[in-house]
Amino acid sequence: MAETEKKKAKKPSFLKGVKTEYKKITWPDKGSLTRQTTAVVVITALLSVLIALIDMVVKYGVEFLTNLQL
């Protein structure tokens, strides 16, 4: 049985692939970056306050239930 040899395509190096993909990145402008950062900080602050409030309500609710006299 005669098998035909297949020529293997040369693989590009990993670093060349990384360099090619890196050139495709579009970086945000300064104004867009500032708006997005501000939005993340504000949302994080609001969620932390909300979680703290829920935590306090649950804490006092559990304390109230455990202190009930039967």
Phi and psi in degrees as GROMACS dihedral restraints (atoms count N, CA, C in turn):
[ dihedral_restraints ]
;  ai    aj    ak    al  type     phi  dphi    fc
    3     4     5     6     1  -101.1    20    10
    4     5     6     7     1   125.0    20    10
    6     7     8     9     1  -105.1    20    10
    7     8     9    10     1   138.5    20    10
    9    10    11    12     1   -84.3    20    10
   10    11    12    13     1   137.6    20    10
   12    13    14    15     1   -80.8    20    10
   13    14    15    16     1   134.5    20    10
   15    16    17    18     1   -99.3    20    10
   16    17    18    19     1   131.9    20    10
   18    19    20    21     1   -80.8    20    10
   19    20    21    22     1   129.5    20    10
   21    22    23    24     1   -84.5    20    10
   22    23    24    25     1   135.4    20    10
   24    25    26    27     1   -71.4    20    10
   25    26    27    28     1   138.3    20    10
   27    28    29    30     1   -69.4    20    10
   28    29    30    31     1   128.5    20    10
   30    31    32    33     1   -80.0    20    10
   31    32    33    34     1   135.2    20    10
   33    34    35    36     1   -69.6    20    10
   34    35    36    37     1   150.8    20    10
   36    37    38    39     1   -68.5    20    10
   37    38    39    40     1   156.5    20    10
   39    40    41    42     1   -61.0    20    10
   40    41    42    43     1   -44.0    20    10
   42    43    44    45     1   -66.8    20    10
   43    44    45    46     1   -33.4    20    10
   45    46    47    48     1   -65.8    20    10
   46    47    48    49     1   -38.7    20    10
   48    49    50    51     1   -64.8    20    10
   49    50    51    52     1   -41.2    20    10
   51    52    53    54     1   -63.1    20    10
   52    53    54    55     1   -43.1    20    10
   54    55    56    57     1   -62.9    20    10
   55    56    57    58     1   -40.9    20    10
   57    58    59    60     1   -64.0    20    10
   58    59    60    61     1   -44.7    20    10
   60    61    62    63     1   -68.1    20    10
   61    62    63    64     1   -35.5    20    10
   63    64    65    66     1   -63.1    20    10
   64    65    66    67     1   -34.1    20    10
   66    67    68    69     1   -69.3    20    10
   67    68    69    70     1   -20.3    20    10
   69    70    71    72     1   -82.3    20    10
   70    71    72    73     1   -11.2    20    10
   72    73    74    75     1   -69.6    20    10
   73    74    75    76     1   134.9    20    10
   75    76    77    78     1  -109.3    20    10
   76    77    78    79     1   117.5    20    10
   78    79    80    81     1   -87.0    20    10
   79    80    81    82     1   142.6    20    10
   81    82    83    84     1   -71.8    20    10
   82    83    84    85     1   153.3    20    10
   84    85    86    87     1   -76.7    20    10
   85    86    87    88     1   170.4    20    10
   87    88    89    90     1   -61.5    20    10
   88    89    90    91     1   -41.5    20    10
   90    91    92    93     1   -65.2    20    10
   91    92    93    94     1   -43.5    20    10
   93    94    95    96     1   -64.4    20    10
   94    95    96    97     1   -42.3    20    10
   96    97    98    99     1   -62.6    20    10
   97    98    99   100     1   -40.5    20    10
   99   100   101   102     1   -64.9    20    10
  100   101   102   103     1   -44.6    20    10
  102   103   104   105     1   -63.2    20    10
  103   104   105   106     1   -43.8    20    10
  105   106   107   108     1   -67.2    20    10
  106   107   108   109     1   -40.1    20    10
  108   109   110   111     1   -64.8    20    10
  109   110   111   112     1   -42.7    20    10
  111   112   113   114     1   -61.6    20    10
  112   113   114   115     1   -42.7    20    10
  114   115   116   117     1   -62.0    20    10
  115   116   117   118     1   -42.5    20    10
  117   118   119   120     1   -64.3    20    10
  118   119   120   121     1   -43.3    20    10
  120   121   122   123     1   -65.2    20    10
  121   122   123   124     1   -44.0    20    10
  123   124   125   126     1   -65.0    20    10
  124   125   126   127     1   -46.3    20    10
  126   127   128   129     1   -64.1    20    10
  127   128   129   130     1   -39.4    20    10
  129   130   131   132     1   -62.8    20    10
  130   131   132   133     1   -42.8    20    10
  132   133   134   135     1   -64.2    20    10
  133   134   135   136     1   -44.3    20    10
  135   136   137   138     1   -64.2    20    10
  136   137   138   139     1   -42.3    20    10
  138   139   140   141     1   -66.7    20    10
  139   140   141   142     1   -35.9    20    10
  141   142   143   144     1   -66.7    20    10
  142   143   144   145     1   -38.2    20    10
  144   145   146   147     1   -65.9    20    10
  145   146   147   148     1   -42.5    20    10
  147   148   149   150     1   -62.1    20    10
  148   149   150   151     1   -44.0    20    10
  150   151   152   153     1   -66.1    20    10
  151   152   153   154     1   -38.7    20    10
  153   154   155   156     1   -63.3    20    10
  154   155   156   157     1   -41.3    20    10
  156   157   158   159     1   -64.3    20    10
  157   158   159   160     1   -44.6    20    10
  159   160   161   162     1   -61.9    20    10
  160   161   162   163     1   -40.9    20    10
  162   163   164   165     1   -61.1    20    10
  163   164   165   166     1   -43.7    20    10
  165   166   167   168     1   -65.7    20    10
  166   167   168   169     1   -41.4    20    10
  168   169   170   171     1   -62.6    20    10
  169   170   171   172     1   -44.9    20    10
  171   172   173   174     1   -65.2    20    10
  172   173   174   175     1   -41.4    20    10
  174   175   176   177     1   -60.4    20    10
  175   176   177   178     1   -50.3    20    10
  177   178   179   180     1   -68.2    20    10
  178   179   180   181     1   -32.2    20    10
  180   181   182   183     1   -65.5    20    10
  181   182   183   184     1   -43.3    20    10
  183   184   185   186     1   -67.0    20    10
  184   185   186   187     1   -41.6    20    10
  186   187   188   189     1   -61.6    20    10
  187   188   189   190     1   -42.3    20    10
  189   190   191   192     1   -61.5    20    10
  190   191   192   193     1   -45.2    20    10
  192   193   194   195     1   -67.3    20    10
  193   194   195   196     1   -36.3    20    10
  195   196   197   198     1   -75.9    20    10
  196   197   198   199     1   -20.1    20    10
  198   199   200   201     1   -94.0    20    10
  199   200   201   202     1     0.5    20    10
  201   202   203   204     1   -68.1    20    10
  202   203   204   205     1   138.3    20    10
  204   205   206   207     1   -94.7    20    10
  205   206   207   208     1   127.5    20    10
